[in-house]
Amino acid sequence: MWREESEKLTEYNAEYENIKATFINQLGKPITQDDKPKIVKSTSRRGDYLSRKTVWETNEHYSVLTMIFESMTYRIRWNYYWKN
């Protein structure tokens, strides 16, 4: 499974863009965003990996969309936090 997923960077990137576009429609323009995956120096023994991050923030919420593309981790995750 890991080998199969490791060859799908294009698909993960495209899905990240689709999800980000949906959130832009719902949450507005992000305050920061990566246009393409960036190489991140790893502190583990699994080697460097690719990552993307998009951040939205208003008076009411803070949310982050991330993509991790690593040797054994392939994911897109969204965290949404309400502010008090």
PDB file of N, CA, C and O in Angstrom:
ATOM      1  N   MET A   1       0.822  -1.189   0.000  1.00  0.00           N
ATOM      2  CA  MET A   1       0.000   0.000   0.000  1.00  0.00           C
ATOM      3  C   MET A   1       0.876   1.268   0.000  1.00  0.00           C
ATOM      4  O   MET A   1       0.581   2.219  -0.724  1.00  0.00           O
ATOM      5  N   TRP A   2       1.956   1.284   0.811  1.00  0.00           N
ATOM      6  CA  TRP A   2       2.795   2.477   0.906  1.00  0.00           C
ATOM      7  C   TRP A   2       3.409   2.821  -0.435  1.00  0.00           C
ATOM      8  O   TRP A   2       3.460   3.989  -0.820  1.00  0.00           O
ATOM      9  N   ARG A   3       3.879   1.799  -1.152  1.00  0.00           N
ATOM     10  CA  ARG A   3       4.513   2.037  -2.459  1.00  0.00           C
ATOM     11  C   ARG A   3       3.507   2.623  -3.448  1.00  0.00           C
ATOM     12  O   ARG A   3       3.821   3.546  -4.199  1.00  0.00           O
ATOM     13  N   GLU A   4       2.303   2.077  -3.437  1.00  0.00           N
ATOM     14  CA  GLU A   4       1.258   2.568  -4.333  1.00  0.00           C
ATOM     15  C   GLU A   4       0.928   4.036  -4.039  1.00  0.00           C
ATOM     16  O   GLU A   4       0.825   4.845  -4.961  1.00  0.00           O
ATOM     17  N   GLU A   5       0.762   4.379  -2.760  1.00  0.00           N
ATOM     18  CA  GLU A   5       0.450   5.762  -2.385  1.00  0.00           C
ATOM     19  C   GLU A   5       1.600   6.715  -2.702  1.00  0.00           C
ATOM     20  O   GLU A   5       1.369   7.871  -3.057  1.00  0.00           O
ATOM     21  N   SER A   6       2.825   6.240  -2.576  1.00  0.00           N
ATOM     22  CA  SER A   6       3.988   7.106  -2.792  1.00  0.00           C
ATOM     23  C   SER A   6       4.091   7.619  -4.224  1.00  0.00           C
ATOM     24  O   SER A   6       4.829   8.567  -4.493  1.00  0.00           O
ATOM     25  N   GLU A   7       3.366   7.007  -5.129  1.00  0.00           N
ATOM     26  CA  GLU A   7       3.389   7.424  -6.533  1.00  0.00           C
ATOM     27  C   GLU A   7       2.208   8.326  -6.889  1.00  0.00           C
ATOM     28  O   GLU A   7       1.973   8.592  -8.067  1.00  0.00           O
ATOM     29  N   LYS A   8       1.465   8.798  -5.893  1.00  0.00           N
ATOM     30  CA  LYS A   8       0.247   9.562  -6.141  1.00  0.00           C
ATOM     31  C   LYS A   8       0.343  11.028  -5.721  1.00  0.00           C
ATOM     32  O   LYS A   8      -0.672  11.626  -5.364  1.00  0.00           O
ATOM     33  N   LEU A   9       1.527  11.616  -5.754  1.00  0.00           N
ATOM     34  CA  LEU A   9       1.673  13.022  -5.356  1.00  0.00           C
ATOM     35  C   LEU A   9       0.777  13.923  -6.201  1.00  0.00           C
ATOM     36  O   LEU A   9       0.161  14.843  -5.662  1.00  0.00           O
ATOM     37  N   THR A  10       0.688  13.693  -7.475  1.00  0.00           N
ATOM     38  CA  THR A  10      -0.149  14.515  -8.356  1.00  0.00           C
ATOM     39  C   THR A  10      -1.612  14.454  -7.928  1.00  0.00           C
ATOM     40  O   THR A  10      -2.298  15.475  -7.908  1.00  0.00           O
ATOM     41  N   GLU A  11      -2.087  13.264  -7.587  1.00  0.00           N
ATOM     42  CA  GLU A  11      -3.474  13.099  -7.158  1.00  0.00           C
ATOM     43  C   GLU A  11      -3.724  13.780  -5.807  1.00  0.00           C
ATOM     44  O   GLU A  11      -4.745  14.444  -5.626  1.00  0.00           O
ATOM     45  N   TYR A  12      -2.807  13.617  -4.875  1.00  0.00           N
ATOM     46  CA  TYR A  12      -2.955  14.270  -3.576  1.00  0.00           C
ATOM     47  C   TYR A  12      -2.956  15.790  -3.738  1.00  0.00           C
ATOM     48  O   TYR A  12      -3.765  16.487  -3.125  1.00  0.00           O
ATOM     49  N   ASN A  13      -2.055  16.288  -4.558  1.00  0.00           N
ATOM     50  CA  ASN A  13      -1.961  17.729  -4.797  1.00  0.00           C
ATOM     51  C   ASN A  13      -3.250  18.263  -5.424  1.00  0.00           C
ATOM     52  O   ASN A  13      -3.737  19.323  -5.032  1.00  0.00           O
ATOM     53  N   ALA A  14      -3.800  17.537  -6.391  1.00  0.00           N
ATOM     54  CA  ALA A  14      -5.041  17.954  -7.033  1.00  0.00           C
ATOM     55  C   ALA A  14      -6.207  17.953  -6.044  1.00  0.00           C
ATOM     56  O   ALA A  14      -7.027  18.871  -6.052  1.00  0.00           O
ATOM     57  N   GLU A  15      -6.282  16.937  -5.201  1.00  0.00           N
ATOM     58  CA  GLU A  15      -7.354  16.884  -4.206  1.00  0.00           C
ATOM     59  C   GLU A  15      -7.195  18.000  -3.176  1.00  0.00           C
ATOM     60  O   GLU A  15      -8.186  18.578  -2.730  1.00  0.00           O
ATOM     61  N   TYR A  16      -5.967  18.300  -2.801  1.00  0.00           N
ATOM     62  CA  TYR A  16      -5.705  19.415  -1.888  1.00  0.00           C
ATOM     63  C   TYR A  16      -6.239  20.709  -2.494  1.00  0.00           C
ATOM     64  O   TYR A  16      -6.889  21.490  -1.799  1.00  0.00           O
ATOM     65  N   GLU A  17      -5.979  20.945  -3.764  1.00  0.00           N
ATOM     66  CA  GLU A  17      -6.469  22.149  -4.448  1.00  0.00           C
ATOM     67  C   GLU A  17      -7.990  22.192  -4.478  1.00  0.00           C
ATOM     68  O   GLU A  17      -8.580  23.257  -4.295  1.00  0.00           O
ATOM     69  N   ASN A  18      -8.638  21.039  -4.708  1.00  0.00           N
ATOM     70  CA  ASN A  18     -10.107  20.983  -4.709  1.00  0.00           C
ATOM     71  C   ASN A  18     -10.666  21.328  -3.329  1.00  0.00           C
ATOM     72  O   ASN A  18     -11.610  22.110  -3.215  1.00  0.00           O
ATOM     73  N   ILE A  19     -10.088  20.751  -2.295  1.00  0.00           N
ATOM     74  CA  ILE A  19     -10.543  21.024  -0.935  1.00  0.00           C
ATOM     75  C   ILE A  19     -10.304  22.485  -0.580  1.00  0.00           C
ATOM     76  O   ILE A  19     -11.171  23.136   0.002  1.00  0.00           O
ATOM     77  N   LYS A  20      -9.136  22.998  -0.927  1.00  0.00           N
ATOM     78  CA  LYS A  20      -8.809  24.398  -0.636  1.00  0.00           C
ATOM     79  C   LYS A  20      -9.788  25.339  -1.333  1.00  0.00           C
ATOM     80  O   LYS A  20     -10.221  26.322  -0.733  1.00  0.00           O
ATOM     81  N   ALA A  21     -10.142  25.061  -2.574  1.00  0.00           N
ATOM     82  CA  ALA A  21     -11.098  25.901  -3.310  1.00  0.00           C
ATOM     83  C   ALA A  21     -12.465  25.902  -2.617  1.00  0.00           C
ATOM     84  O   ALA A  21     -13.123  26.939  -2.539  1.00  0.00           O
ATOM     85  N   THR A  22     -12.882  24.754  -2.124  1.00  0.00           N
ATOM     86  CA  THR A  22     -14.145  24.664  -1.396  1.00  0.00           C
ATOM     87  C   THR A  22     -14.106  25.522  -0.139  1.00  0.00           C
ATOM     88  O   THR A  22     -15.059  26.244   0.154  1.00  0.00           O
ATOM     89  N   PHE A  23     -13.010  25.443   0.601  1.00  0.00           N
ATOM     90  CA  PHE A  23     -12.872  26.235   1.828  1.00  0.00           C
ATOM     91  C   PHE A  23     -12.770  27.728   1.529  1.00  0.00           C
ATOM     92  O   PHE A  23     -13.273  28.541   2.306  1.00  0.00           O
ATOM     93  N   ILE A  24     -12.141  28.103   0.438  1.00  0.00           N
ATOM     94  CA  ILE A  24     -12.078  29.518   0.061  1.00  0.00           C
ATOM     95  C   ILE A  24     -13.484  30.047  -0.187  1.00  0.00           C
ATOM     96  O   ILE A  24     -13.807  31.170   0.201  1.00  0.00           O
ATOM     97  N   ASN A  25     -14.321  29.238  -0.836  1.00  0.00           N
ATOM     98  CA  ASN A  25     -15.713  29.637  -1.059  1.00  0.00           C
ATOM     99  C   ASN A  25     -16.475  29.795   0.254  1.00  0.00           C
ATOM    100  O   ASN A  25     -17.341  30.663   0.368  1.00  0.00           O
ATOM    101  N   GLN A  26     -16.161  28.967   1.239  1.00  0.00           N
ATOM    102  CA  GLN A  26     -16.868  28.992   2.512  1.00  0.00           C
ATOM    103  C   GLN A  26     -16.263  29.976   3.521  1.00  0.00           C
ATOM    104  O   GLN A  26     -16.990  30.667   4.233  1.00  0.00           O
ATOM    105  N   LEU A  27     -14.919  30.034   3.574  1.00  0.00           N
ATOM    106  CA  LEU A  27     -14.232  30.794   4.618  1.00  0.00           C
ATOM    107  C   LEU A  27     -13.605  32.092   4.134  1.00  0.00           C
ATOM    108  O   LEU A  27     -13.209  32.930   4.944  1.00  0.00           O
ATOM    109  N   GLY A  28     -13.513  32.261   2.833  1.00  0.00           N
ATOM    110  CA  GLY A  28     -12.868  33.447   2.286  1.00  0.00           C
ATOM    111  C   GLY A  28     -11.405  33.191   1.958  1.00  0.00           C
ATOM    112  O   GLY A  28     -10.925  32.059   2.006  1.00  0.00           O
ATOM    113  N   LYS A  29     -10.719  34.259   1.628  1.00  0.00           N
ATOM    114  CA  LYS A  29      -9.313  34.170   1.233  1.00  0.00           C
ATOM    115  C   LYS A  29      -8.440  33.787   2.430  1.00  0.00           C
ATOM    116  O   LYS A  29      -8.593  34.354   3.512  1.00  0.00           O
ATOM    117  N   PRO A  30      -7.524  32.829   2.246  1.00  0.00           N
ATOM    118  CA  PRO A  30      -6.632  32.457   3.345  1.00  0.00           C
ATOM    119  C   PRO A  30      -5.613  33.556   3.627  1.00  0.00           C
ATOM    120  O   PRO A  30      -5.305  34.371   2.757  1.00  0.00           O
ATOM    121  N   ILE A  31      -5.092  33.568   4.864  1.00  0.00           N
ATOM    122  CA  ILE A  31      -4.081  34.569   5.211  1.00  0.00           C
ATOM    123  C   ILE A  31      -2.693  34.133   4.749  1.00  0.00           C
ATOM    124  O   ILE A  31      -1.841  34.978   4.477  1.00  0.00           O
ATOM    125  N   THR A  32      -2.455  32.824   4.657  1.00  0.00           N
ATOM    126  CA  THR A  32      -1.216  32.291   4.092  1.00  0.00           C
ATOM    127  C   THR A  32      -1.539  31.005   3.360  1.00  0.00           C
ATOM    128  O   THR A  32      -2.486  30.298   3.705  1.00  0.00           O
ATOM    129  N   GLN A  33      -0.732  30.705   2.332  1.00  0.00           N
ATOM    130  CA  GLN A  33      -0.920  29.453   1.614  1.00  0.00           C
ATOM    131  C   GLN A  33       0.329  29.104   0.822  1.00  0.00           C
ATOM    132  O   GLN A  33       1.023  29.983   0.311  1.00  0.00           O
ATOM    133  N   ASP A  34       0.605  27.814   0.730  1.00  0.00           N
ATOM    134  CA  ASP A  34       1.683  27.307  -0.107  1.00  0.00           C
ATOM    135  C   ASP A  34       1.099  26.989  -1.479  1.00  0.00           C
ATOM    136  O   ASP A  34       0.081  26.306  -1.582  1.00  0.00           O
ATOM    137  N   ASP A  35       1.742  27.484  -2.523  1.00  0.00           N
ATOM    138  CA  ASP A  35       1.252  27.226  -3.874  1.00  0.00           C
ATOM    139  C   ASP A  35       1.613  25.835  -4.378  1.00  0.00           C
ATOM    140  O   ASP A  35       0.960  25.296  -5.272  1.00  0.00           O
ATOM    141  N   LYS A  36       2.650  25.268  -3.799  1.00  0.00           N
ATOM    142  CA  LYS A  36       3.074  23.924  -4.204  1.00  0.00           C
ATOM    143  C   LYS A  36       3.729  23.254  -3.008  1.00  0.00           C
ATOM    144  O   LYS A  36       4.079  23.927  -2.039  1.00  0.00           O
ATOM    145  N   PRO A  37       3.900  21.932  -3.061  1.00  0.00           N
ATOM    146  CA  PRO A  37       4.546  21.241  -1.948  1.00  0.00           C
ATOM    147  C   PRO A  37       5.976  21.747  -1.739  1.00  0.00           C
ATOM    148  O   PRO A  37       6.708  22.031  -2.688  1.00  0.00           O
ATOM    149  N   LYS A  38       6.341  21.846  -0.462  1.00  0.00           N
ATOM    150  CA  LYS A  38       7.696  22.267  -0.091  1.00  0.00           C
ATOM    151  C   LYS A  38       8.406  21.119   0.612  1.00  0.00           C
ATOM    152  O   LYS A  38       7.785  20.338   1.332  1.00  0.00           O
ATOM    153  N   ILE A  39       9.697  21.026   0.397  1.00  0.00           N
ATOM    154  CA  ILE A  39      10.490  20.011   1.075  1.00  0.00           C
ATOM    155  C   ILE A  39      10.737  20.457   2.517  1.00  0.00           C
ATOM    156  O   ILE A  39      11.174  21.580   2.769  1.00  0.00           O
ATOM    157  N   VAL A  40      10.450  19.558   3.452  1.00  0.00           N
ATOM    158  CA  VAL A  40      10.652  19.818   4.870  1.00  0.00           C
ATOM    159  C   VAL A  40      11.752  18.880   5.363  1.00  0.00           C
ATOM    160  O   VAL A  40      11.695  17.670   5.139  1.00  0.00           O
ATOM    161  N   LYS A  41      12.739  19.441   6.026  1.00  0.00           N
ATOM    162  CA  LYS A  41      13.809  18.629   6.597  1.00  0.00           C
ATOM    163  C   LYS A  41      13.250  17.841   7.781  1.00  0.00           C
ATOM    164  O   LYS A  41      12.695  18.422   8.714  1.00  0.00           O
ATOM    165  N   SER A  42      13.395  16.552   7.742  1.00  0.00           N
ATOM    166  CA  SER A  42      12.841  15.691   8.771  1.00  0.00           C
ATOM    167  C   SER A  42      13.796  15.540   9.947  1.00  0.00           C
ATOM    168  O   SER A  42      15.016  15.537   9.783  1.00  0.00           O
ATOM    169  N   THR A  43      13.222  15.417  11.119  1.00  0.00           N
ATOM    170  CA  THR A  43      14.014  15.132  12.311  1.00  0.00           C
ATOM    171  C   THR A  43      13.978  13.639  12.633  1.00  0.00           C
ATOM    172  O   THR A  43      14.638  13.180  13.565  1.00  0.00           O
ATOM    173  N   SER A  44      13.200  12.888  11.852  1.00  0.00           N
ATOM    174  CA  SER A  44      13.129  11.439  12.043  1.00  0.00           C
ATOM    175  C   SER A  44      14.073  10.754  11.059  1.00  0.00           C
ATOM    176  O   SER A  44      14.728  11.417  10.254  1.00  0.00           O
ATOM    177  N   ARG A  45      14.136   9.493  11.123  1.00  0.00           N
ATOM    178  CA  ARG A  45      15.015   8.719  10.231  1.00  0.00           C
ATOM    179  C   ARG A  45      14.337   8.340   8.922  1.00  0.00           C
ATOM    180  O   ARG A  45      14.913   7.618   8.108  1.00  0.00           O
ATOM    181  N   ARG A  46      13.124   8.821   8.719  1.00  0.00           N
ATOM    182  CA  ARG A  46      12.391   8.446   7.499  1.00  0.00           C
ATOM    183  C   ARG A  46      12.725   9.358   6.326  1.00  0.00           C
ATOM    184  O   ARG A  46      12.234   9.128   5.220  1.00  0.00           O
ATOM    185  N   GLY A  47      13.525  10.362   6.528  1.00  0.00           N
ATOM    186  CA  GLY A  47      13.930  11.242   5.446  1.00  0.00           C
ATOM    187  C   GLY A  47      13.046  12.465   5.318  1.00  0.00           C
ATOM    188  O   GLY A  47      12.015  12.580   5.981  1.00  0.00           O
ATOM    189  N   ASP A  48      13.464  13.372   4.460  1.00  0.00           N
ATOM    190  CA  ASP A  48      12.712  14.594   4.219  1.00  0.00           C
ATOM    191  C   ASP A  48      11.375  14.256   3.579  1.00  0.00           C
ATOM    192  O   ASP A  48      11.193  13.172   3.024  1.00  0.00           O
ATOM    193  N   TYR A  49      10.434  15.206   3.664  1.00  0.00           N
ATOM    194  CA  TYR A  49       9.104  14.958   3.116  1.00  0.00           C
ATOM    195  C   TYR A  49       8.543  16.241   2.508  1.00  0.00           C
ATOM    196  O   TYR A  49       9.114  17.321   2.662  1.00  0.00           O
ATOM    197  N   LEU A  50       7.423  16.101   1.821  1.00  0.00           N
ATOM    198  CA  LEU A  50       6.749  17.228   1.193  1.00  0.00           C
ATOM    199  C   LEU A  50       5.556  17.643   2.042  1.00  0.00           C
ATOM    200  O   LEU A  50       4.873  16.810   2.638  1.00  0.00           O
ATOM    201  N   SER A  51       5.322  18.952   2.082  1.00  0.00           N
ATOM    202  CA  SER A  51       4.236  19.473   2.899  1.00  0.00           C
ATOM    203  C   SER A  51       3.626  20.713   2.247  1.00  0.00           C
ATOM    204  O   SER A  51       4.307  21.461   1.545  1.00  0.00           O
ATOM    205  N   ARG A  52       2.338  20.915   2.490  1.00  0.00           N
ATOM    206  CA  ARG A  52       1.640  22.138   2.100  1.00  0.00           C
ATOM    207  C   ARG A  52       0.796  22.599   3.270  1.00  0.00           C
ATOM    208  O   ARG A  52       0.353  21.791   4.086  1.00  0.00           O
ATOM    209  N   LYS A  53       0.574  23.916   3.349  1.00  0.00           N
ATOM    210  CA  LYS A  53      -0.211  24.465   4.447  1.00  0.00           C
ATOM    211  C   LYS A  53      -0.957  25.696   3.968  1.00  0.00           C
ATOM    212  O   LYS A  53      -0.396  26.549   3.279  1.00  0.00           O
ATOM    213  N   THR A  54      -2.231  25.781   4.340  1.00  0.00           N
ATOM    214  CA  THR A  54      -3.065  26.946   4.070  1.00  0.00           C
ATOM    215  C   THR A  54      -3.761  27.315   5.376  1.00  0.00           C
ATOM    216  O   THR A  54      -4.296  26.448   6.066  1.00  0.00           O
ATOM    217  N   VAL A  55      -3.753  28.619   5.718  1.00  0.00           N
ATOM    218  CA  VAL A  55      -4.295  29.080   6.992  1.00  0.00           C
ATOM    219  C   VAL A  55      -5.362  30.146   6.755  1.00  0.00           C
ATOM    220  O   VAL A  55      -5.171  31.067   5.961  1.00  0.00           O
ATOM    221  N   TRP A  56      -6.499  30.003   7.464  1.00  0.00           N
ATOM    222  CA  TRP A  56      -7.552  31.014   7.503  1.00  0.00           C
ATOM    223  C   TRP A  56      -7.676  31.482   8.936  1.00  0.00           C
ATOM    224  O   TRP A  56      -7.564  30.684   9.867  1.00  0.00           O
ATOM    225  N   GLU A  57      -7.909  32.784   9.119  1.00  0.00           N
ATOM    226  CA  GLU A  57      -8.144  33.283  10.467  1.00  0.00           C
ATOM    227  C   GLU A  57      -9.059  34.494  10.410  1.00  0.00           C
ATOM    228  O   GLU A  57      -8.869  35.405   9.604  1.00  0.00           O
ATOM    229  N   THR A  58     -10.055  34.481  11.287  1.00  0.00           N
ATOM    230  CA  THR A  58     -10.953  35.614  11.474  1.00  0.00           C
ATOM    231  C   THR A  58     -11.100  35.834  12.975  1.00  0.00           C
ATOM    232  O   THR A  58     -10.439  35.164  13.769  1.00  0.00           O
ATOM    233  N   ASN A  59     -11.950  36.755  13.361  1.00  0.00           N
ATOM    234  CA  ASN A  59     -12.232  36.954  14.781  1.00  0.00           C
ATOM    235  C   ASN A  59     -12.959  35.760  15.391  1.00  0.00           C
ATOM    236  O   ASN A  59     -12.903  35.547  16.602  1.00  0.00           O
ATOM    237  N   GLU A  60     -13.646  34.979  14.547  1.00  0.00           N
ATOM    238  CA  GLU A  60     -14.440  33.856  15.032  1.00  0.00           C
ATOM    239  C   GLU A  60     -13.736  32.503  14.965  1.00  0.00           C
ATOM    240  O   GLU A  60     -14.058  31.611  15.750  1.00  0.00           O
ATOM    241  N   HIS A  61     -12.788  32.328  14.050  1.00  0.00           N
ATOM    242  CA  HIS A  61     -12.184  31.005  13.879  1.00  0.00           C
ATOM    243  C   HIS A  61     -10.737  31.082  13.394  1.00  0.00           C
ATOM    244  O   HIS A  61     -10.265  32.110  12.909  1.00  0.00           O
ATOM    245  N   TYR A  62     -10.062  29.954  13.549  1.00  0.00           N
ATOM    246  CA  TYR A  62      -8.718  29.730  13.011  1.00  0.00           C
ATOM    247  C   TYR A  62      -8.748  28.332  12.416  1.00  0.00           C
ATOM    248  O   TYR A  62      -9.145  27.388  13.100  1.00  0.00           O
ATOM    249  N   SER A  63      -8.342  28.172  11.164  1.00  0.00           N
ATOM    250  CA  SER A  63      -8.327  26.843  10.576  1.00  0.00           C
ATOM    251  C   SER A  63      -7.105  26.665   9.694  1.00  0.00           C
ATOM    252  O   SER A  63      -6.574  27.617   9.122  1.00  0.00           O
ATOM    253  N   VAL A  64      -6.672  25.393   9.603  1.00  0.00           N
ATOM    254  CA  VAL A  64      -5.469  25.049   8.853  1.00  0.00           C
ATOM    255  C   VAL A  64      -5.746  23.809   8.012  1.00  0.00           C
ATOM    256  O   VAL A  64      -6.238  22.798   8.515  1.00  0.00           O
ATOM    257  N   LEU A  65      -5.426  23.901   6.735  1.00  0.00           N
ATOM    258  CA  LEU A  65      -5.471  22.757   5.826  1.00  0.00           C
ATOM    259  C   LEU A  65      -4.029  22.358   5.561  1.00  0.00           C
ATOM    260  O   LEU A  65      -3.228  23.190   5.134  1.00  0.00           O
ATOM    261  N   THR A  66      -3.683  21.099   5.808  1.00  0.00           N
ATOM    262  CA  THR A  66      -2.310  20.637   5.583  1.00  0.00           C
ATOM    263  C   THR A  66      -2.293  19.380   4.736  1.00  0.00           C
ATOM    264  O   THR A  66      -3.240  18.594   4.728  1.00  0.00           O
ATOM    265  N   MET A  67      -1.205  19.217   4.036  1.00  0.00           N
ATOM    266  CA  MET A  67      -0.937  17.987   3.302  1.00  0.00           C
ATOM    267  C   MET A  67       0.452  17.523   3.702  1.00  0.00           C
ATOM    268  O   MET A  67       1.399  18.309   3.698  1.00  0.00           O
ATOM    269  N   ILE A  68       0.577  16.253   4.046  1.00  0.00           N
ATOM    270  CA  ILE A  68       1.855  15.631   4.351  1.00  0.00           C
ATOM    271  C   ILE A  68       2.044  14.489   3.366  1.00  0.00           C
ATOM    272  O   ILE A  68       1.161  13.647   3.205  1.00  0.00           O
ATOM    273  N   PHE A  69       3.180  14.464   2.716  1.00  0.00           N
ATOM    274  CA  PHE A  69       3.506  13.400   1.768  1.00  0.00           C
ATOM    275  C   PHE A  69       4.881  12.879   2.151  1.00  0.00           C
ATOM    276  O   PHE A  69       5.907  13.422   1.740  1.00  0.00           O
ATOM    277  N   GLU A  70       4.882  11.813   2.950  1.00  0.00           N
ATOM    278  CA  GLU A  70       6.093  11.276   3.537  1.00  0.00           C
ATOM    279  C   GLU A  70       6.185   9.788   3.219  1.00  0.00           C
ATOM    280  O   GLU A  70       5.263   9.223   2.630  1.00  0.00           O
ATOM    281  N   SER A  71       7.278   9.154   3.598  1.00  0.00           N
ATOM    282  CA  SER A  71       7.504   7.756   3.247  1.00  0.00           C
ATOM    283  C   SER A  71       6.416   6.809   3.752  1.00  0.00           C
ATOM    284  O   SER A  71       6.128   5.807   3.097  1.00  0.00           O
ATOM    285  N   MET A  72       5.807   7.105   4.903  1.00  0.00           N
ATOM    286  CA  MET A  72       4.755   6.229   5.428  1.00  0.00           C
ATOM    287  C   MET A  72       3.522   7.001   5.869  1.00  0.00           C
ATOM    288  O   MET A  72       2.654   6.450   6.546  1.00  0.00           O
ATOM    289  N   THR A  73       3.438   8.265   5.492  1.00  0.00           N
ATOM    290  CA  THR A  73       2.292   9.092   5.847  1.00  0.00           C
ATOM    291  C   THR A  73       1.877   9.899   4.630  1.00  0.00           C
ATOM    292  O   THR A  73       2.649  10.710   4.119  1.00  0.00           O
ATOM    293  N   TYR A  74       0.654   9.673   4.168  1.00  0.00           N
ATOM    294  CA  TYR A  74       0.109  10.401   3.031  1.00  0.00           C
ATOM    295  C   TYR A  74      -1.263  10.886   3.460  1.00  0.00           C
ATOM    296  O   TYR A  74      -2.202  10.095   3.553  1.00  0.00           O
ATOM    297  N   ARG A  75      -1.388  12.200   3.727  1.00  0.00           N
ATOM    298  CA  ARG A  75      -2.680  12.669   4.231  1.00  0.00           C
ATOM    299  C   ARG A  75      -2.912  14.136   3.907  1.00  0.00           C
ATOM    300  O   ARG A  75      -1.992  14.925   3.691  1.00  0.00           O
ATOM    301  N   ILE A  76      -4.202  14.448   3.888  1.00  0.00           N
ATOM    302  CA  ILE A  76      -4.680  15.823   3.839  1.00  0.00           C
ATOM    303  C   ILE A  76      -5.568  15.973   5.065  1.00  0.00           C
ATOM    304  O   ILE A  76      -6.472  15.168   5.287  1.00  0.00           O
ATOM    305  N   ARG A  77      -5.308  17.004   5.858  1.00  0.00           N
ATOM    306  CA  ARG A  77      -6.048  17.177   7.115  1.00  0.00           C
ATOM    307  C   ARG A  77      -6.481  18.632   7.249  1.00  0.00           C
ATOM    308  O   ARG A  77      -5.757  19.552   6.870  1.00  0.00           O
ATOM    309  N   TRP A  78      -7.686  18.817   7.801  1.00  0.00           N
ATOM    310  CA  TRP A  78      -8.188  20.153   8.086  1.00  0.00           C
ATOM    311  C   TRP A  78      -8.515  20.245   9.566  1.00  0.00           C
ATOM    312  O   TRP A  78      -9.244  19.407  10.097  1.00  0.00           O
ATOM    313  N   ASN A  79      -7.983  21.253  10.230  1.00  0.00           N
ATOM    314  CA  ASN A  79      -8.295  21.535  11.630  1.00  0.00           C
ATOM    315  C   ASN A  79      -9.010  22.879  11.691  1.00  0.00           C
ATOM    316  O   ASN A  79      -8.591  23.852  11.065  1.00  0.00           O
ATOM    317  N   TYR A  80     -10.090  22.913  12.451  1.00  0.00           N
ATOM    318  CA  TYR A  80     -10.901  24.104  12.591  1.00  0.00           C
ATOM    319  C   TYR A  80     -11.092  24.395  14.069  1.00  0.00           C
ATOM    320  O   TYR A  80     -11.526  23.529  14.829  1.00  0.00           O
ATOM    321  N   TYR A  81     -10.764  25.624  14.479  1.00  0.00           N
ATOM    322  CA  TYR A  81     -10.870  26.003  15.881  1.00  0.00           C
ATOM    323  C   TYR A  81     -11.741  27.255  16.009  1.00  0.00           C
ATOM    324  O   TYR A  81     -11.543  28.239  15.297  1.00  0.00           O
ATOM    325  N   TRP A  82     -12.709  27.198  16.933  1.00  0.00           N
ATOM    326  CA  TRP A  82     -13.508  28.368  17.238  1.00  0.00           C
ATOM    327  C   TRP A  82     -12.781  29.196  18.283  1.00  0.00           C
ATOM    328  O   TRP A  82     -12.176  28.653  19.207  1.00  0.00           O
ATOM    329  N   LYS A  83     -12.844  30.501  18.133  1.00  0.00           N
ATOM    330  CA  LYS A  83     -12.253  31.387  19.127  1.00  0.00           C
ATOM    331  C   LYS A  83     -13.329  31.775  20.129  1.00  0.00           C
ATOM    332  O   LYS A  83     -14.502  31.882  19.772  1.00  0.00           O
ATOM    333  N   ASN A  84     -12.948  31.980  21.346  1.00  0.00           N
ATOM    334  CA  ASN A  84     -13.895  32.387  22.384  1.00  0.00           C
ATOM    335  C   ASN A  84     -14.083  33.877  22.388  1.00  0.00           C
ATOM    336  O   ASN A  84     -14.848  34.400  23.198  1.00  0.00           O
TER     337      ASN A  84
END
